[in-house]
Amino acid sequence: MKKTIVLSVISLLSLMTCKDKTEQDTKTDESVSDTYVKDYHSYSEPNKAVIKHLNLDIDIDFDSKLITGTATYDIENHQSETIVLDSKFLNIKSVTADGHPTHFTLGKFNEELGQPLTIDISKDTKTISIEYSTTDKTEALQWLNPQQTADKKHPFLFTQGQAILTRTWIPIQDSPQIRITYDASVKVPSDLMAVMSAKNPTEKSQNGQYHFSMKQPISPYLIALAVGDLQYKAISNRTGIYAEPSIVDKAHQEFSDMEKMVSAAENLYGKYAWEQFDVIVLPPSFPFGGMENPRLTFATPTVIAGDKSLTTLIAHELAHSWSGNLVTNSTWNDFWLNEGFTVYFEIRIMEALYGKERADMLALIGRQDLEDELENLKNKPERTKLKLDLKGENPDDGMNSIAYDKGYLFLRTLEETAGRDKFDNFLKNYFKQHAFTTITTEKFVDYLNKNLLDKYNIDFNVEEWIYQPGIPENQSKVVSDKFNNAEAVLNEFLTQNTVDKSKTNDWTPHEWVHFIRNFPETITPKQMTMLDKAFDFSHATNSYIAMVWYEQSIKHNYHGNDVDEQIKQFLTTVGRRWYVSTLYKAYKTANRTDEALEIYKQARQNYHSVTANTIDTMLGYQE
């Protein structure tokens, strides 16, 4: 379906001041500063005029499913007479500069980027203010009815800004290299609580009015909001859980090691810079495992397994407090600087808390994911580079295992080459010296050469790892005795068609995932029936085990133990993009796309736009 633009004009002033432009003026003034690099995923021209602080004043209307209000910015102006913001699917009602009505234009609409919002200012303008509302096409927002929540009593709203969706609920300069502080006043129904990526309340306000402050500068994609029937339960004086009442205790127990994780992270790479580290457990339609919004990580309920086995996700989002939030990729072409570092840091946290054996199992699962991604991209080798060129494309296209797992493998190999002590000292200084700034791949390479490789006369093929496709030969080799044992048990079963459950009594979920993922192409439905009878995989309560079993069931046309109904229920209740895209892809691989489409037609309404857009493309779905 072709996306369309909606523009509402509600006053004579707006009629006089707002008109569409067919093209944005892209001329540059050679006299302005060059603090910022070119970002092809934003219309903003921050070297001319840039936002520095946001005052947001909004009302949340669950009946109309709209946010209305005003975004007011303090700006830094380099003698420019215009400032350009990003806007997509927003109704821009009026604009003022230093409190006075001013002329603005909305440029040509681009399906990925939206529109440039160009505002006339004077060379000494200090503030701009945009009155606006969201629309029913706003992609960052997911409005949930009570039946889509855990308690099924109240509606819920959450935002997802990464990569370039913040512009769909706030008019903003939506580039990761632009860092701002913000204050917000948010009005919600009195029986709900609002929380943001800022200093948060721990109890409901009686009148539904909430005020927030984020004093550290963050990138726009990290501005986040959630509204629902929430309770807070502290874990320590700087960590805690927000969740719906029915699951807050369960979540609190599952994530009870959060303070230990923060302490372990600080011991590795320096003081936690954001005062508070809380987690909010969102409804299952949340499209990611987690989102590292500062002070308030968003998390999927699919990681609540009852045994803390999937809490590596919390370690990952915590690690982003250094790599991503503290030191941020300048553009989405540099995305690996966020995620490769974070996977490395996450596994180091897990090793510090739970031992090298568990950390190596996690690393090996990531290595398997990387092999799958390399196979998927075999016809697009340029996409297997760490430094990407996503000009003209959605930056979501670069958010895959290459950034995460090739980035991790690069850093692990670098650590093993340099030695852990030297590498840890290098990373600690890297985070300290670049705190609250953004960085390009090229600047990172310069820093790496100067502060580690040249300093200690270390020979390392950095250029090949970062700028060439594939995986260099000098890669770290990760082994796991537990995974080797799981493979031996699987091979024994495949050759003897018998199940010795005693050999699996003490297995962790990671061993089960490895066991299931390594089914050969030749495994038969009869053999899967035997395994399902022994272990009841079709009704697994661990979401990761369930997902990999469902994937194998689809691929191998296994239909026993009510598995088809379990898969359908999973796909219609879980919106985590990684999980559902894996299963829909399995249907497609097995030439069962018609079945997938029948399920998807029912499930799509429960998915966030991030997930729905991915599956639409995969299945060729059109409304």
C-alpha positions in Angstrom: 0.0 0.0 0.0 1.3 3.4 -1.0 1.8 5.6 2.1 0.1 9.0 1.9 0.8 12.3 3.8 -1.8 14.0 6.0 -1.6 17.7 6.6 -4.1 19.6 8.8 -4.3 23.4 8.9 -6.5 24.8 11.6 -6.1 28.5 11.4 -5.7 31.4 9.0 -2.2 31.8 10.3 -1.4 28.2 9.3 -3.0 28.8 5.9 -0.7 31.8 5.3 2.5 30.2 6.6 2.4 26.6 5.5 2.8 25.4 2.0 4.4 22.3 0.4 7.8 22.5 -1.2 8.6 20.1 -4.0 12.3 19.9 -3.1 14.4 20.8 -0.1 17.0 23.5 -0.5 20.2 21.5 -0.1 22.7 24.3 -0.7 25.4 24.6 2.0 27.1 27.6 3.4 30.8 27.1 3.3 31.2 29.5 6.3 29.3 27.3 8.7 30.9 24.9 11.1 31.4 21.2 10.1 30.8 19.7 13.5 28.3 17.2 12.1 28.8 14.7 9.3 26.3 14.2 6.4 23.5 11.9 7.5 21.5 10.6 4.6 18.7 9.5 6.9 17.8 13.0 8.2 16.8 16.2 6.4 18.4 18.3 9.2 21.2 20.6 8.5 22.8 20.8 12.0 25.9 22.7 10.9 23.6 25.6 10.1 21.2 25.5 13.0 20.8 22.7 15.5 18.4 21.9 18.4 19.9 21.6 21.9 17.1 21.2 24.3 13.5 20.1 24.0 10.5 21.2 26.1 7.7 18.8 25.3 4.1 19.4 26.4 1.6 16.8 25.2 -1.7 15.2 25.9 -2.3 11.4 25.4 -5.8 10.7 24.1 -6.6 7.0 24.0 -10.1 7.5 22.5 -8.8 9.2 19.4 -5.4 7.4 19.6 -3.6 10.8 19.1 -0.9 12.7 20.8 -1.3 16.5 20.6 0.8 19.3 22.0 3.9 21.5 21.5 7.6 20.8 21.0 9.7 23.8 21.9 13.4 23.8 21.2 16.3 25.9 22.4 18.5 26.1 19.3 22.1 26.9 18.4 22.2 29.0 15.2 25.2 29.6 13.0 23.9 32.7 11.2 21.2 30.7 9.4 17.8 32.0 8.4 16.2 28.6 8.4 16.3 25.5 10.6 15.3 22.1 9.2 13.6 19.4 11.2 12.4 15.9 10.3 8.6 15.2 10.2 6.6 12.1 9.1 2.9 11.6 9.3 2.4 14.6 11.6 -0.1 17.4 11.5 2.0 20.6 11.8 -0.5 23.2 13.0 1.6 26.3 13.7 5.2 27.4 14.4 6.7 30.3 16.3 10.2 31.6 16.5 11.1 33.4 19.8 7.3 33.4 20.5 6.3 35.0 17.2 4.4 33.3 14.3 6.8 32.3 11.5 6.7 30.9 8.1 7.3 27.1 7.6 7.2 24.7 4.8 6.8 20.9 4.5 8.9 19.5 1.7 8.4 16.6 -0.7 7.3 13.4 1.0 9.7 10.4 1.0 8.3 7.0 2.0 11.3 6.2 4.3 12.3 9.7 5.5 9.1 11.6 5.7 9.3 15.4 5.0 11.7 18.2 5.8 10.1 20.8 8.0 11.8 24.0 7.1 11.2 26.9 9.6 12.1 30.5 8.9 14.2 32.1 11.7 16.4 35.1 12.1 20.2 34.9 12.7 19.6 35.6 16.4 16.6 33.3 17.0 17.0 31.3 20.3 13.8 29.2 20.4 11.3 27.6 18.0 8.0 26.1 19.0 5.9 23.6 16.9 2.2 22.9 17.7 1.4 19.5 16.2 -0.5 16.2 16.5 0.2 12.7 15.5 -2.0 10.8 13.0 -3.3 7.3 12.6 -0.3 6.6 10.4 2.3 7.5 13.0 4.8 4.6 13.0 6.5 5.0 16.3 3.4 4.6 18.4 1.5 1.4 19.3 -1.9 1.9 20.9 -3.0 -1.3 22.6 -6.5 -2.1 23.7 -7.0 -3.9 27.1 -7.2 -7.3 25.5 -3.6 -6.9 24.2 -2.1 -6.3 27.6 -1.2 -8.7 30.4 -4.0 -7.7 32.8 -6.6 -7.0 30.1 -8.1 -4.1 32.1 -6.6 -0.9 30.7 -5.2 0.3 27.4 -1.5 0.8 26.8 0.8 2.9 24.7 4.5 2.7 23.9 6.9 4.4 21.5 9.7 2.9 19.5 12.0 5.5 18.0 15.0 3.5 16.7 16.1 4.0 14.0 14.3 7.0 12.4 10.8 6.8 13.9 11.0 9.5 16.5 10.1 12.0 13.7 6.7 10.2 13.5 5.6 11.3 17.0 7.8 14.5 17.6 9.0 16.9 14.9 12.7 16.8 15.5 16.2 16.7 14.0 16.2 12.9 13.9 19.8 12.1 13.5 21.8 10.1 16.1 24.7 12.6 16.0 22.4 15.3 17.4 22.3 15.1 21.2 19.7 17.0 23.2 18.5 17.3 26.8 14.8 17.4 27.4 11.9 18.2 29.7 8.4 16.9 29.2 4.9 17.4 30.6 2.6 14.6 29.8 -1.2 14.4 30.5 -2.7 10.9 30.6 -5.9 9.3 31.9 -5.8 9.4 35.7 -5.9 5.6 36.1 -2.7 5.2 34.1 1.0 6.0 34.7 3.4 7.6 32.2 7.1 6.9 32.2 9.9 8.1 29.9 13.6 7.8 29.2 14.1 10.3 31.9 13.8 10.8 35.7 10.6 8.8 36.4 7.8 8.6 39.0 7.4 5.5 41.1 3.7 6.0 41.9 0.7 7.1 39.9 -0.3 10.8 39.8 -3.8 11.5 41.1 -4.5 13.9 38.2 -2.7 12.1 35.4 -0.1 14.9 35.0 3.5 13.8 34.8 6.7 15.8 34.5 10.0 14.5 33.3 13.6 15.7 33.0 16.6 14.2 31.1 19.6 16.3 32.0 22.2 14.3 30.0 22.2 14.9 26.2 20.9 11.9 24.3 20.2 11.1 20.6 16.6 11.6 19.4 16.0 7.8 18.9 16.4 7.4 22.6 13.4 9.6 23.6 10.8 7.1 24.7 7.4 7.1 26.3 5.1 4.4 27.8 1.7 4.8 29.3 -0.3 2.0 31.1 -1.5 0.5 34.3 2.0 0.2 35.8 3.5 -0.5 39.2 7.1 0.0 40.3 9.1 -2.4 42.4 12.7 -1.5 43.4 15.5 -4.0 43.3 18.2 -1.6 44.7 18.4 2.1 45.3 19.2 2.6 41.6 17.5 -0.4 39.8 13.9 -1.5 39.6 11.0 -2.9 37.6 7.9 -1.3 36.0 5.2 -3.7 34.9 1.5 -4.4 34.9 0.3 -5.5 38.4 -0.1 -9.2 37.5 3.5 -9.6 36.3 5.5 -7.1 38.4 6.5 -9.7 41.0 7.4 -12.3 38.5 9.5 -9.7 36.5 11.1 -8.5 39.8 12.2 -12.0 40.6 13.4 -12.7 37.0 15.5 -9.6 36.9 16.7 -9.6 40.5 20.4 -9.6 39.4 20.1 -6.2 37.8 22.1 -4.4 40.5 24.8 -7.1 40.3 24.9 -6.5 36.5 25.4 -2.7 37.0 28.2 -3.3 39.5 29.9 -5.8 37.2 29.7 -3.4 34.3 31.2 -0.6 36.3 34.0 -2.8 37.4 34.8 -3.4 33.7 34.5 0.0 32.0 33.8 2.8 34.5 31.0 4.4 36.4 27.4 4.1 35.3 26.5 7.6 34.0 22.7 7.7 34.1 21.9 7.5 37.9 19.0 5.1 37.5 18.7 1.8 35.6 15.1 0.6 35.5 13.4 -1.9 33.2 9.8 -1.7 32.0 8.2 -5.0 30.9 5.9 -4.1 27.9 3.1 -6.1 26.4 4.2 -8.9 24.1 3.7 -6.8 20.9 6.9 -4.9 21.6 8.9 -5.5 18.5 12.4 -6.1 20.0 13.9 -8.1 22.9 14.8 -4.8 24.5 15.4 -1.2 23.8 18.1 0.6 25.7 16.3 3.9 26.4 18.4 5.7 29.0 17.3 5.2 32.6 14.4 3.0 31.4 15.1 -0.1 29.3 12.1 -1.4 27.4 11.8 -5.2 27.5 9.7 -7.9 26.0 7.9 -10.3 28.4 9.2 -13.2 26.3 12.5 -13.1 28.4 10.6 -13.9 31.6 11.4 -17.7 31.7 11.2 -18.3 35.4 14.9 -19.3 35.7 16.8 -16.1 34.7 18.0 -18.0 31.6 17.2 -15.3 29.1 18.4 -12.3 31.2 21.4 -11.8 29.0 19.0 -9.4 27.3 19.1 -7.2 30.3 22.9 -7.4 30.3 22.9 -6.3 26.7 20.6 -3.3 27.3 22.6 -2.3 30.3 25.8 -2.5 28.2 24.2 0.0 25.9 24.5 2.5 28.7 28.1 2.8 27.7 28.2 1.7 24.0 25.3 3.4 22.3 23.9 5.8 24.8 27.1 7.2 26.2 29.2 6.9 23.0 26.8 6.8 20.0 27.2 6.0 16.3 27.1 9.2 14.4 25.1 7.8 11.6 23.2 4.5 11.0 26.1 3.5 8.6 28.1 3.2 11.8 25.6 1.1 13.6 28.1 -1.6 14.4 29.8 0.8 16.8 26.6 0.6 19.0 25.8 -3.1 18.7 29.2 -4.9 18.2 30.6 -3.2 21.3 27.4 -3.9 23.2 27.4 -7.7 22.4 31.1 -7.8 23.5 30.3 -5.9 26.7 27.2 -8.0 27.4 29.2 -11.3 27.2 31.8 -9.9 29.5 29.1 -9.0 32.0 27.7 -12.5 31.8 31.1 -14.0 32.2 31.8 -11.9 35.3 28.5 -13.0 36.9 27.9 -16.5 35.6 31.2 -17.8 34.4 33.1 -18.3 31.2 31.2 -21.5 30.2 27.9 -19.6 30.0 29.5 -16.7 28.2 31.0 -18.9 25.6 27.7 -20.6 24.9 26.2 -17.2 24.3 29.1 -16.3 22.0 28.6 -19.6 20.0 24.9 -19.0 19.6 25.8 -15.5 18.2 28.4 -17.2 15.9 25.7 -19.5 14.5 23.4 -16.5 13.9 26.3 -14.8 12.1 26.7 -17.8 9.8 23.0 -17.8 9.0 23.2 -14.1 8.2 26.2 -14.6 5.9 24.3 -17.2 4.1 21.3 -14.9 3.8 23.5 -12.2 2.3 25.6 -14.3 0.0 24.3 -12.4 -3.0 24.8 -9.0 -1.3 28.4 -9.3 0.0 28.6 -5.5 0.5 26.1 -5.9 3.3 28.5 -8.1 5.3 30.8 -5.1 5.9 30.8 -3.5 9.3 30.8 0.0 7.8 27.7 0.2 5.7 26.4 2.5 2.9 22.6 2.7 3.5 22.0 5.8 1.5 18.5 5.7 0.0 17.5 2.7 2.2 15.8 2.2 5.5 18.5 2.0 8.2 16.6 -1.0 9.7 18.1 -2.9 6.8 21.5 -2.7 8.5 20.2 -3.9 11.9 21.2 -7.5 11.6 23.7 -10.1 12.8 26.6 -8.4 10.9 26.5 -5.3 13.2 26.0 -7.4 16.3 27.9 -10.6 15.9 30.6 -9.7 13.3 31.2 -6.6 15.4 31.5 -8.8 18.5 33.8 -11.2 16.7 36.1 -8.3 15.6 36.4 -7.0 19.1 36.9 -10.5 20.7 39.6 -11.2 18.1 41.2 -7.8 18.8 41.1 -8.5 22.6 42.8 -11.9 22.1 45.5 -10.3 19.9 46.2 -7.4 22.2 45.6 -9.2 25.5 42.7 -8.6 27.8 44.3 -6.2 30.2 45.5 -3.9 27.4 42.1 -4.1 25.7 40.1 -3.4 28.8 42.2 -0.4 29.6 41.7 0.8 26.0 37.9 0.4 26.2 37.6 2.1 29.6 39.5 5.1 28.3 37.5 5.1 25.0 34.2 5.3 26.9 35.6 8.0 29.3 37.1 10.2 26.6 34.1 10.0 24.3 31.3 10.2 26.9 28.2 12.0 25.7 29.5 12.3 22.1 28.9 10.6 18.8 31.6 8.9 16.7 32.1 7.7 13.1 33.8 4.5 12.2 36.7 6.5 10.7 37.2 8.4 14.0 37.1 5.1 15.9 39.7 3.6 13.7 42.0 6.6 14.2 41.5 6.3 18.0 42.1 2.5 17.9 45.4 2.9 16.0 46.7 5.6 18.2 45.7 4.3 21.6 46.1 0.6 21.2 47.7 -0.8 18.0 50.4 1.8 17.4 51.0 2.3 21.1 51.8 -1.4 21.7 53.1 -2.1 18.2 50.3 -4.6 17.5 49.7 -5.8 13.9 46.0 -6.2 13.2 44.0 -6.2 9.9 41.5 -3.5 11.0 40.7 -2.3 7.5 39.8 -5.9 6.3 37.5 -6.5 9.3 35.6 -3.2 9.0 35.6 -2.3 5.3 35.7 -5.7 3.6 32.9 -8.3 3.3 32.9 -11.6 5.0 34.9 -12.8 8.0 38.7 -12.6 8.0 40.7 -15.8 8.6 42.2 -14.4 11.9 38.9 -14.8 13.8 38.6 -15.9 17.4 37.6 -19.6 17.8 35.0 -20.2 20.5 34.4 -23.7 21.8 31.9 -25.1 24.4 32.2 -28.5 25.9 28.5 -28.3 26.8 27.5 -27.7 23.2 29.8 -30.5 22.1 28.0 -32.8 24.5 24.6 -31.6 23.2 25.7 -32.5 19.7 26.9 -35.9 20.8 23.5 -36.6 22.4 21.7 -35.5 19.2 23.9 -37.7 17.0 23.3 -40.7 19.3 19.6 -40.1 19.0 19.7 -39.8 15.2 21.7 -43.0 14.8 19.9 -45.1 17.5 16.4 -43.5 17.5 16.4 -43.7 21.3 16.2 -40.9 23.9 18.3 -41.1 27.0 16.7 -38.3 29.1 19.3 -38.8 31.9 21.9 -37.2 29.8 19.9 -34.0 29.6 18.7 -33.6 33.2 21.0 -30.6 34.0 20.9 -28.9 30.6 20.5 -25.1 30.4 18.1 -23.5 27.9 21.1 -22.6 25.8 22.0 -26.3 25.4 18.5 -27.1 24.4 18.5 -24.3 21.8 21.8 -25.6 20.4 20.4 -29.2 20.4 17.3 -28.2 18.4 19.0 -25.7 16.1 21.4 -28.5 14.9 18.7 -30.8 13.6 19.9 -32.1 10.2 17.9 -31.6 7.1 17.2 -35.4 7.1 15.4 -35.5 10.5 12.0 -37.0 10.0 8.6 -36.1 11.5 8.7 -39.5 13.2 11.9 -38.6 15.0 10.5 -35.2 16.0 7.5 -37.0 17.4 9.8 -39.1 19.6 11.6 -36.0 20.8 8.4 -34.1 21.4 6.9 -37.1 23.4 10.0 -37.1 25.5 10.4 -33.4 26.2 7.1 -31.7 25.1 8.9 -29.1 23.1 5.6 -28.0 21.5 4.5 -26.6 24.8 7.8 -25.2 26.0 7.4 -22.3 28.4 10.8 -20.9 27.5 10.1 -18.6 24.5 13.6 -19.2 22.9 13.3 -23.0 23.1 9.7 -22.7 21.7 10.8 -20.5 18.9 13.6 -22.8 17.6 11.4 -25.9 18.0 8.5 -24.2 16.0 11.0 -23.2 13.3 12.1 -26.8 13.0 8.5 -28.1 13.1 7.6 -25.8 10.2 10.7 -26.7 8.1 10.2 -30.4 8.6 6.4 -30.5 8.3 6.0 -31.8 11.8 2.3 -31.5 12.9 2.2 -33.6 16.1 1.4 -32.7 19.7 -0.9 -29.7 18.8 2.2 -27.9 17.5 0.4 -26.1 14.6 -2.0 -24.5 17.1 0.8 -23.6 19.4 2.7 -21.9 16.6 -0.5 -19.9 15.6 -1.0 -18.8 19.2 2.7 -17.8 19.5 2.5 -15.7 16.3 -0.7 -14.0 17.2 0.4 -13.0 20.7 4.1 -12.3 20.4 5.3 -9.3 18.4 9.1 -9.7 18.9 10.4 -9.2 15.4 13.3 -11.7 15.6 11.0 -14.5 16.8 8.1 -13.9 14.4 10.2 -13.2 11.3 12.2 -16.4 12.0 8.9 -18.4 11.9 7.4 -16.7 8.9 10.7 -17.2 7.0 10.5 -20.9 7.9 7.0 -21.1 6.4 8.3 -19.4 3.2 11.3 -21.7 3.0 9.1 -24.7 3.4 6.8 -23.5 0.6 4.0 -23.0 3.1 3.5 -19.2 2.5 -0.3 -19.6 2.2 -0.4 -20.9 5.7 1.8 -18.1 6.9 -0.5 -15.5 5.3 -3.6 -16.9 6.9 -2.0 -16.6 10.3 -0.5 -13.2 9.5 -3.9 -11.7 8.6 -5.0 -12.4 12.1 -1.8 -11.5 13.9 -0.8 -8.3 12.1 -3.1 -6.1 14.1 -1.1 -7.1 17.2 2.3 -6.1 15.7 4.1 -2.8 16.0 4.8 -1.2 12.6 8.5 -2.2 12.9 7.5 -5.8 12.9 4.6 -5.5 10.4 6.7 -3.7 7.8 9.3 -6.5 8.0 6.7 -9.3 7.6 4.8 -7.4 4.9 7.9 -7.3 2.7 8.8 -10.9 3.5 5.4 -12.4 2.6 4.5 -9.9 0.0 1.4 -8.9 2.0 -0.8 -6.0 1.0 -3.8 -4.7 2.9 
